[in-house]
Amino acid sequence: MEQYDQEEQLISNMDEEELLELADLFKMFADSTRIKILCDLFSGEKNVGEICDDLQMNQSAVSHQLKQLRAAKLVKGRRCGKAIYYSLADDHVSTIIAMGRDHIEEC
């Protein structure tokens, strides 16, 4: 019950800008291609070619989604020569996906 009260208080204290940012964050999880890319990065950093091979997708589609994920601060990139290696931005990303999966499995 105490956790529920803390969560309720957190939500009630959010201003309009924070609510919009939260909605934008959840929009990033509304695309199955982006979810696939994020899940592919659970195993560690990869370049675009490796992600394309893993997901059997073309480079332009993966690059487009990576750009959006990077803008949303869900992935980060590290340049090594001409290649950019992508990884999850932090542990929150995998936690959000794991919690979502737990939720759908409960239903």
Buried (B, 14 or more C-beta within 10 A) or exposed (E): EEEEEEEEEEEEEEEEEEEEEEEEBEEBBEEEBBBBBBBBBEEEBBBBEBBBEBBEBEEEEBBEBBEBBBEBEBBBBEEEEEEBBBBBBEEEBBEBBEEEEEEEEEE
